[in-house]
Amino acid sequence: MASTVLVFTALEDVTADWVIAALNEREAPVVRIDPADIGPGLTFGAHIGPDTPVWGGRLRTASREVELGEVATVYYRRPTPYAARYEHLPAQQRDFAAAEARHGLGGILNNLHAALYVNHPAAVTRADFKPAQLQSFARLGLQIPPTLITNDPEQARKFAAEHEHVIYKTFRGLPRGEDGHTGAIWAQRVDPETFDDSLGVMPHLFQAEIPKTGDVRVTVVGRRVFASRIEAPDGALDWRRGDWDDLIHTPVAVPAPIEEALHRYLASSGLVFGCFDFALTGPESVTESWTAIECNSNGQWGWLPDAPAITEAFADILTRKETVDHDHAHRP
């Protein structure tokens, strides 16, 4: 019976290190790879045919070797983009090589027969769109902020006139700059007097500011739920913009209707794990006080007080100690 855990991530990933350490303590066979190492540091051969209708073969790293058919679970964290492997090449060659690697090696690794993915990269990509998230939240009965996505300054002004305060959020973080570093634009209040034709260049996400009394991060791993109320000492609109070491965490109980909606969200998205952000507008015991903001299907959780318990929850899933409903997970 297949039992190997395959971990996809970059070399420097403390979160993955914790999960791998927990798996090692359980004596679970683990192989860690970064697909962008393809070359001398990562070789493979995969075969399929009429007599072998699923992909088989072996994958070798500098220190490990794994039979593809022995992979039971895959922990998909944050592998290096394939393009980084070929960034020394001219643009056309770089794009060609990266696409071939993604479709060839990635096409194999993302379709390991009967393996449980936490989470499958295709499911992560689908779930990464904020418009889809908000629509799913609303359909599941969760409270969401009034939201407008537009590139029309007149519609933006009209939306702002209907709400006392309006905030702007990006859909994605800033891409890597020439220095190799990424960045972020935090949620921020906007002045509708500044709206002009420059809005037409790209879509903008505007939301009515929620009169929140606090924020909550809810981390769901399989059927286990971990929730922490977060307060920034300076009362920042977006707690992510400050020093995370200064944040104040308080454990909270998630109302049963909210918890059930989150499980349904993950199941409908083919996800096993997700980090949900909520704004509280009243007592945390009241369902109506919870306003859903977004879900990161590959979110960070190592900074939370519950990190040790979350680590064990991942180890339970990846070793199949905790079973996951078939409809709750993406399997090839």
PyMOL commands that set and color helices and strands:
alter all, ss='L'
color gray80, all
select helices_A, chain A and resi 14-25+35-37+68-70+82-85+91-109+121-127+130-139+153-162+192-194+197-201+239-241+244-246+256-269+287-289+307-318+326-328
alter helices_A, ss='H'
color red, helices_A
select strands_A, chain A and resi 4-8+30-33+42-49+52-61+65-67+71-76+116-118+147-150+166-169+188-189+204-208+214-221+224-231+248-251+273-280+290-296
alter strands_A, ss='S'
color yellow, strands_A
deselect
rebuild
show_as cartoon
